[in-house]
Amino acid sequence: MTVLSGADIVGRDGIVSSGTLVVRDGRIAEVRAGSTPNGPLTGHLIVPGFVDIHIHGASGIDLLDGDEGVARLAGALPQSGVTAFCPTTIACAPADLARILQQVRRLRAEPPAGGARVLPAHLESNFINPAYSGAQPRGCIRNAAPAAGPRARAAAGVAPAPDPFSAADILAVIDDYAPDIAIVTLAPEIEGGLDLVRRFAQAGIRVSLGHSAASYDEAMSAFDAGARHATHLFNRMPPLHHRAPGLAGAALQRTDVVVELICDGCHVHDALVRVTVAAKGPAHVAAISDGTAIAGLPSGAGGTLGAQVIESRDGAARLADGTLAGSALTMDAAFARLVGPLGFSPVDAAAMCATTPARALGLSNYGYIAEGAAADVVVLSPAGAVAQTWVGGRLVYARGAHA
């Protein structure tokens, strides 16, 4: 049994001041008001562990770098309060996609000791609009029309063609690893895009619209077809316009859609973050990091996003030409901005950083603090820094010490 006492505890409906949290067998056994005498966590804040459903890397680690990228990232993330995450790919070749998904499958079956939980992957996929690709590798983008790539042609005994791979080859990998995929981001307006929405939704994969030029009507048709998510709202899609609301307007209107927001003060203006939360409510806004290898590193640090070199500049991750390439954000910093400059309550910030993303993935007993829930919690210091991170009732990070 573990007892955390003296801190304010952020529950789903309010804050328990100077409370006590009791953990037994990896679950929260009790949350009560009042602390033990001189509770060691007086002045601290206990929040649910952050659930990052869109992250490419952090702390110098890029998921596409080697065969242990997912495990290394899992080990690094508790220092920023992340207790569970969706390893997130960029548009890539089938072999690279399969390599990431192999790691995800293995680490879900054999969770890494001392790290964040590895959730099914988020594919920021090949099926996006080239005009809104951003830092996604243009050479890996495909439409969704069925065409035989090398894998399909080889199976049919057909000689190889110059194109290294096709949509069919990517789809074959997705089919092979469907149970290990949580979210697929795609543009519904590309050729075959709406069919993909239906295909993935029927397979139980959460479809997210993003990197897209979809009109309001095209986006609404995709939501009607089963899409339930919008990838980093406002980024890599047409701007919200009062006569052409587009994908952003459709996502804001739909009550059955969760939208992602990068709350770093760079990707989306603070005023529009507030407007989005006012329109959707915290229960339909998922704060994400969209973190890359330079997340958590000092300004000026360099790293990679797949095969591309990126640099931390002015609090953002950028390619050499200045294009935004993911972010330099960590989830503890996102939480701090939500309760600081953005002015949200800790309860609402915890919902956006933990409860909503967990619920979007259909996870039960995760992403909130209550009796019976998984003991995935973060202890924040009076200054807002991560002091401790607990996963399943086990201390996996302690500031200034080895957990």
KEMI-858565 format. One record per residue (C-alpha): x, y, z negated. Coordinates in Angstrom, 3 decimals. Layout:
BEGIN
x=X, y=Y, z=Z
...
***
This chain:
BEGIN
x=0.000, y=0.000, z=0.000
x=1.158, y=3.534, z=0.818
x=-0.161, y=6.720, z=-0.782
x=0.276, y=10.148, z=0.811
x=-0.783, y=12.798, z=-1.679
x=-0.878, y=16.552, z=-2.047
x=-1.365, y=17.593, z=1.577
x=-4.448, y=19.024, z=3.210
x=-5.965, y=16.249, z=5.342
x=-7.637, y=17.014, z=8.679
x=-10.688, y=14.816, z=9.110
x=-13.191, y=14.768, z=11.957
x=-15.640, y=17.074, z=10.178
x=-13.409, y=19.232, z=8.040
x=-10.325, y=19.525, z=5.882
x=-9.840, y=17.772, z=2.559
x=-7.755, y=20.203, z=0.526
x=-4.898, y=18.840, z=-1.561
x=-6.119, y=15.346, z=-0.827
x=-4.876, y=11.793, z=-1.043
x=-4.696, y=9.288, z=1.795
x=-4.312, y=5.599, z=0.960
x=-3.016, y=3.161, z=3.577
x=-3.335, y=-0.601, z=3.319
x=-2.522, y=-3.229, z=5.972
x=-2.019, y=-0.662, z=8.691
x=-5.417, y=0.968, z=8.164
x=-6.632, y=3.994, z=6.264
x=-8.219, y=2.534, z=3.136
x=-9.284, y=5.756, z=1.443
x=-9.399, y=9.513, z=1.956
x=-10.254, y=11.440, z=-1.184
x=-10.101, y=14.919, z=-2.610
x=-7.546, y=15.533, z=-5.309
x=-3.903, y=14.579, z=-5.425
x=-1.615, y=12.791, z=-7.792
x=0.176, y=15.076, z=-10.239
x=2.756, y=17.132, z=-8.372
x=1.864, y=15.386, z=-5.113
x=5.058, y=15.399, z=-3.046
x=3.276, y=16.660, z=0.074
x=1.793, y=19.789, z=-1.475
x=1.615, y=22.506, z=1.178
x=1.803, y=20.019, z=4.049
x=-0.908, y=19.112, z=6.554
x=-1.824, y=15.563, z=7.582
x=-3.329, y=15.237, z=11.059
x=-4.164, y=12.253, z=13.256
x=-1.231, y=11.068, z=15.351
x=-1.135, y=12.793, z=18.714
x=-2.249, y=10.750, z=21.732
x=-0.519, y=11.984, z=24.895
x=-2.276, y=10.641, z=27.973
x=-0.096, y=12.473, z=30.496
x=3.672, y=12.377, z=29.986
x=6.573, y=11.635, z=32.353
x=9.430, y=11.924, z=29.880
x=11.007, y=13.805, z=26.970
x=14.281, y=14.217, z=25.071
x=16.420, y=13.566, z=28.153
x=14.433, y=10.453, z=29.152
x=12.716, y=10.100, z=32.529
x=10.390, y=7.136, z=32.935
x=11.734, y=6.333, z=36.392
x=15.313, y=6.163, z=35.128
x=16.245, y=2.480, z=34.699
x=14.397, y=-0.511, z=33.325
x=14.029, y=0.693, z=29.720
x=12.588, y=4.159, z=30.255
x=9.233, y=3.346, z=28.682
x=10.789, y=1.755, z=25.577
x=13.246, y=4.632, z=25.152
x=10.457, y=7.178, z=25.426
x=8.343, y=5.246, z=22.906
x=11.233, y=5.476, z=20.462
x=11.700, y=9.218, z=20.965
x=8.107, y=10.442, z=20.833
x=7.376, y=10.069, z=17.080
x=9.705, y=13.004, z=16.402
x=7.108, y=15.214, z=18.108
x=4.195, y=13.561, z=16.323
x=3.081, y=11.291, z=19.176
x=1.837, y=7.925, z=17.962
x=0.446, y=6.633, z=21.283
x=1.007, y=7.586, z=24.913
x=0.201, y=6.708, z=28.510
x=3.468, y=6.412, z=30.468
x=2.762, y=8.574, z=33.502
x=4.175, y=7.987, z=36.961
x=4.644, y=10.359, z=39.860
x=4.013, y=9.441, z=43.495
x=6.616, y=6.781, z=44.174
x=7.443, y=3.665, z=46.181
x=5.657, y=0.390, z=45.357
x=8.793, y=-1.168, z=43.858
x=9.263, y=1.774, z=41.472
x=5.612, y=1.686, z=40.496
x=5.775, y=-2.050, z=39.811
x=8.933, y=-1.597, z=37.714
x=7.203, y=0.938, z=35.442
x=4.077, y=-1.175, z=35.138
x=6.141, y=-4.272, z=34.298
x=7.604, y=-2.356, z=31.366
x=4.173, y=-1.185, z=30.264
x=2.793, y=-4.727, z=30.360
x=5.709, y=-6.105, z=28.352
x=5.643, y=-3.357, z=25.723
x=1.906, y=-3.615, z=25.263
x=2.302, y=-7.325, z=24.589
x=5.379, y=-6.819, z=22.395
x=5.125, y=-3.328, z=20.852
x=8.488, y=-1.673, z=20.185
x=9.434, y=-1.480, z=16.523
x=9.758, y=2.051, z=15.223
x=8.139, y=3.739, z=18.213
x=4.881, y=5.124, z=19.508
x=2.224, y=2.746, z=20.795
x=2.484, y=2.118, z=24.549
x=-0.937, y=2.521, z=26.141
x=-1.914, y=1.559, z=29.694
x=-0.305, y=3.827, z=32.261
x=-1.525, y=6.990, z=33.924
x=-0.726, y=6.973, z=37.646
x=-0.355, y=10.488, z=39.018
x=-0.659, y=8.636, z=42.225
x=0.302, y=8.594, z=45.879
x=-3.279, y=9.450, z=46.831
x=-3.164, y=13.222, z=46.456
x=-3.438, y=16.195, z=48.794
x=-0.031, y=17.175, z=50.240
x=-1.071, y=20.834, z=50.196
x=-1.338, y=20.638, z=46.396
x=1.517, y=18.234, z=45.737
x=3.572, y=20.627, z=43.603
x=6.630, y=18.709, z=42.396
x=5.263, y=15.358, z=43.575
x=7.587, y=13.826, z=46.230
x=5.954, y=14.626, z=49.572
x=7.503, y=11.567, z=51.216
x=5.550, y=9.248, z=48.908
x=2.105, y=10.736, z=49.481
x=-0.336, y=8.634, z=51.484
x=-3.970, y=8.892, z=52.512
x=-6.196, y=6.100, z=51.336
x=-7.050, y=4.645, z=54.717
x=-6.321, y=0.917, z=54.881
x=-3.114, y=0.398, z=56.842
x=-0.718, y=-2.521, z=56.713
x=2.614, y=-1.681, z=55.064
x=5.640, y=-4.005, z=54.836
x=4.137, y=-6.214, z=52.105
x=0.869, y=-6.732, z=53.983
x=2.631, y=-7.111, z=57.331
x=5.064, y=-9.672, z=55.928
x=2.184, y=-11.729, z=54.576
x=0.658, y=-11.678, z=58.051
x=3.958, y=-12.584, z=59.747
x=4.182, y=-9.201, z=61.487
x=7.560, y=-7.555, z=62.149
x=8.443, y=-4.604, z=59.865
x=7.555, y=-1.088, z=60.986
x=9.531, y=2.122, z=60.339
x=7.199, y=3.364, z=57.589
x=8.651, y=2.051, z=54.287
x=5.236, y=1.469, z=52.720
x=1.565, y=2.213, z=53.152
x=-1.502, y=2.757, z=51.042
x=-2.149, y=-0.978, z=51.188
x=1.175, y=-1.705, z=49.485
x=0.496, y=0.751, z=46.658
x=-3.001, y=-0.642, z=46.219
x=-1.613, y=-4.164, z=46.020
x=0.586, y=-3.143, z=43.071
x=-2.354, y=-1.408, z=41.378
x=-4.451, y=-4.539, z=41.801
x=-1.669, y=-6.688, z=40.330
x=-1.392, y=-4.488, z=37.217
x=-4.954, y=-3.175, z=36.860
x=-5.285, y=-4.190, z=33.154
x=-2.207, y=-2.083, z=32.389
x=-3.513, y=1.069, z=34.089
x=-5.708, y=3.509, z=32.177
x=-5.996, y=6.472, z=34.563
x=-5.405, y=7.110, z=38.258
x=-5.191, y=10.700, z=39.488
x=-6.279, y=11.212, z=43.088
x=-7.694, y=13.781, z=45.501
x=-11.205, y=12.734, z=46.551
x=-11.203, y=14.768, z=49.768
x=-8.373, y=12.840, z=51.461
x=-9.238, y=10.150, z=53.962
x=-10.674, y=7.216, z=52.034
x=-10.541, y=9.130, z=48.753
x=-14.158, y=8.680, z=47.747
x=-13.912, y=4.947, z=48.424
x=-10.925, y=4.822, z=46.069
x=-12.939, y=6.573, z=43.364
x=-15.563, y=3.843, z=43.575
x=-12.978, y=1.060, z=43.808
x=-11.031, y=2.134, z=40.726
x=-14.111, y=3.014, z=38.680
x=-15.610, y=-0.405, z=39.364
x=-12.324, y=-1.989, z=38.259
x=-12.587, y=-0.217, z=34.902
x=-9.833, y=2.322, z=35.638
x=-10.540, y=5.921, z=34.624
x=-10.474, y=8.096, z=37.748
x=-9.110, y=11.613, z=37.379
x=-9.356, y=14.296, z=40.059
x=-6.217, y=16.346, z=40.567
x=-3.584, y=17.615, z=42.992
x=-6.610, y=18.305, z=45.111
x=-8.227, y=20.864, z=47.411
x=-11.690, y=19.446, z=46.743
x=-14.599, y=21.828, z=47.094
x=-17.274, y=22.011, z=44.433
x=-19.510, y=19.656, z=46.418
x=-16.674, y=17.182, z=47.101
x=-15.729, y=17.136, z=43.426
x=-19.343, y=16.655, z=42.342
x=-19.687, y=13.757, z=44.794
x=-16.566, y=12.163, z=43.268
x=-17.945, y=12.587, z=39.746
x=-21.207, y=11.065, z=40.907
x=-19.174, y=8.147, z=42.317
x=-17.550, y=7.446, z=38.942
x=-14.685, y=9.912, z=38.323
x=-14.738, y=11.075, z=34.689
x=-11.561, y=13.107, z=34.257
x=-9.699, y=16.125, z=35.651
x=-5.901, y=16.226, z=35.681
x=-4.241, y=19.366, z=34.236
x=-7.216, y=21.621, z=34.924
x=-6.484, y=24.733, z=37.037
x=-3.032, y=23.483, z=38.022
x=-2.546, y=22.111, z=41.554
x=-6.095, y=22.862, z=42.631
x=-7.738, y=25.965, z=44.161
x=-8.318, y=28.766, z=41.663
x=-11.748, y=29.142, z=40.138
x=-13.696, y=31.657, z=42.243
x=-17.154, y=33.023, z=41.586
x=-18.341, y=32.123, z=45.103
x=-16.266, y=28.945, z=45.491
x=-16.041, y=27.208, z=42.092
x=-14.167, y=24.232, z=43.528
x=-12.908, y=21.284, z=41.516
x=-12.274, y=23.440, z=38.441
x=-15.848, y=24.734, z=38.419
x=-17.290, y=21.267, z=38.917
x=-15.221, y=19.835, z=36.065
x=-16.234, y=22.672, z=33.750
x=-19.901, y=22.064, z=34.512
x=-20.006, y=18.282, z=34.110
x=-20.796, y=17.181, z=30.591
x=-19.521, y=13.644, z=31.320
x=-16.023, y=14.778, z=32.329
x=-12.959, y=15.269, z=30.127
x=-10.464, y=17.872, z=31.325
x=-6.744, y=17.958, z=30.582
x=-5.048, y=21.229, z=29.631
x=-1.351, y=22.067, z=29.369
x=-1.361, y=24.577, z=26.504
x=2.175, y=25.925, z=26.833
x=1.283, y=29.536, z=27.645
x=2.761, y=29.085, z=31.110
x=0.526, y=26.709, z=33.064
x=-2.786, y=28.236, z=31.973
x=-3.427, y=31.701, z=30.542
x=-4.491, y=31.589, z=26.903
x=-7.741, y=33.371, z=27.740
x=-8.717, y=30.651, z=30.211
x=-7.835, y=27.954, z=27.663
x=-10.321, y=29.583, z=25.296
x=-12.942, y=29.847, z=28.064
x=-12.493, y=26.148, z=28.878
x=-12.885, y=25.034, z=25.275
x=-15.925, y=27.287, z=24.894
x=-17.486, y=25.711, z=27.993
x=-16.565, y=22.083, z=27.346
x=-16.125, y=21.865, z=23.588
x=-13.126, y=20.171, z=21.929
x=-14.773, y=16.771, z=22.481
x=-14.238, y=17.160, z=26.252
x=-10.801, y=18.816, z=26.336
x=-7.635, y=16.715, z=26.088
x=-4.451, y=18.604, z=25.321
x=-1.565, y=17.008, z=27.215
x=2.144, y=17.663, z=27.379
x=2.765, y=16.726, z=31.051
x=6.230, y=16.448, z=29.536
x=9.356, y=15.686, z=31.527
x=12.887, y=14.691, z=30.577
x=13.628, y=18.245, z=29.433
x=10.696, y=18.417, z=27.003
x=12.028, y=19.125, z=23.545
x=15.444, y=20.205, z=24.849
x=16.900, y=23.749, z=24.643
x=16.225, y=26.305, z=27.370
x=18.639, y=25.844, z=30.246
x=18.812, y=22.076, z=29.810
x=18.647, y=19.975, z=32.948
x=17.123, y=16.631, z=33.731
x=15.320, y=14.645, z=36.395
x=11.771, y=13.933, z=37.471
x=12.151, y=10.805, z=39.548
x=14.851, y=11.659, z=42.086
x=14.398, y=15.419, z=41.671
x=16.598, y=17.661, z=39.544
x=14.685, y=19.925, z=37.150
x=15.706, y=22.626, z=34.712
x=14.193, y=24.188, z=31.616
x=13.633, y=27.872, z=32.365
x=11.576, y=30.334, z=30.334
x=9.829, y=27.533, z=28.470
x=8.861, y=25.651, z=31.618
x=10.216, y=22.806, z=33.745
x=11.080, y=23.893, z=37.275
x=12.642, y=22.639, z=40.475
x=15.531, y=24.616, z=41.939
x=13.092, y=26.668, z=44.038
x=11.093, y=27.649, z=40.946
x=8.205, y=25.217, z=41.464
x=6.664, y=24.078, z=38.200
x=7.570, y=20.418, z=37.721
x=5.654, y=19.016, z=34.790
x=6.467, y=20.852, z=31.582
x=8.945, y=21.342, z=28.765
x=6.125, y=21.009, z=26.221
x=5.892, y=18.562, z=23.329
x=2.637, y=17.655, z=21.600
x=3.608, y=19.158, z=18.243
x=4.253, y=22.439, z=20.057
x=0.875, y=22.126, z=21.806
x=-0.858, y=21.655, z=18.440
x=1.043, y=24.639, z=17.006
x=-0.061, y=26.861, z=19.904
x=-3.667, y=25.732, z=19.588
x=-3.837, y=26.704, z=15.897
x=-1.501, y=29.710, z=16.284
x=-1.781, y=32.052, z=19.300
x=-4.929, y=30.368, z=20.608
x=-6.737, y=30.602, z=17.271
x=-8.437, y=27.216, z=17.037
x=-9.059, y=25.473, z=13.735
x=-6.857, y=22.508, z=12.812
x=-9.957, y=20.305, z=13.133
x=-10.577, y=21.390, z=16.739
x=-6.867, y=21.226, z=17.598
x=-6.659, y=17.685, z=16.199
x=-9.673, y=16.711, z=18.282
x=-7.992, y=17.954, z=21.469
x=-4.582, y=16.453, z=20.674
x=-5.776, y=13.087, z=19.343
x=-9.484, y=12.287, z=19.100
x=-10.618, y=13.287, z=22.590
x=-7.792, y=11.589, z=24.504
x=-8.235, y=8.401, z=22.452
x=-11.976, y=8.409, z=23.097
x=-11.423, y=9.061, z=26.816
x=-9.452, y=5.813, z=26.977
x=-12.112, y=3.926, z=25.063
x=-9.874, y=3.361, z=22.046
x=-11.828, y=2.612, z=18.895
x=-10.510, y=3.430, z=15.417
x=-7.710, y=5.593, z=16.814
x=-7.200, y=9.336, z=17.080
x=-8.884, y=10.401, z=13.858
x=-8.514, y=10.166, z=10.097
x=-11.238, y=8.248, z=8.270
x=-11.579, y=5.064, z=6.274
x=-11.089, y=2.053, z=8.514
x=-9.188, y=3.918, z=11.226
x=-5.665, y=2.949, z=12.233
x=-3.102, y=4.619, z=10.002
x=-1.507, y=6.609, z=12.828
x=-0.900, y=9.978, z=11.187
x=1.488, y=12.904, z=11.249
x=2.607, y=14.967, z=8.283
x=3.337, y=18.571, z=9.236
x=5.489, y=20.781, z=7.019
x=4.219, y=24.154, z=5.750
x=6.062, y=25.675, z=8.733
x=4.271, y=23.330, z=11.144
x=7.213, y=21.047, z=11.937
x=6.807, y=17.273, z=12.091
x=7.982, y=15.970, z=8.715
x=6.793, y=12.360, z=9.017
x=5.127, y=10.178, z=11.639
x=3.344, y=6.956, z=10.714
x=2.213, y=4.299, z=13.198
x=0.021, y=1.512, z=11.871
x=0.931, y=2.480, z=8.323
x=4.659, y=2.243, z=9.024
x=6.967, y=5.238, z=8.742
x=8.613, y=5.557, z=12.151
x=10.043, y=9.066, z=11.853
x=11.122, y=11.218, z=8.932
x=12.682, y=14.606, z=9.562
x=16.284, y=14.639, z=8.499
x=16.389, y=10.899, z=7.877
x=16.225, y=7.625, z=9.729
x=12.774, y=6.052, z=9.398
***
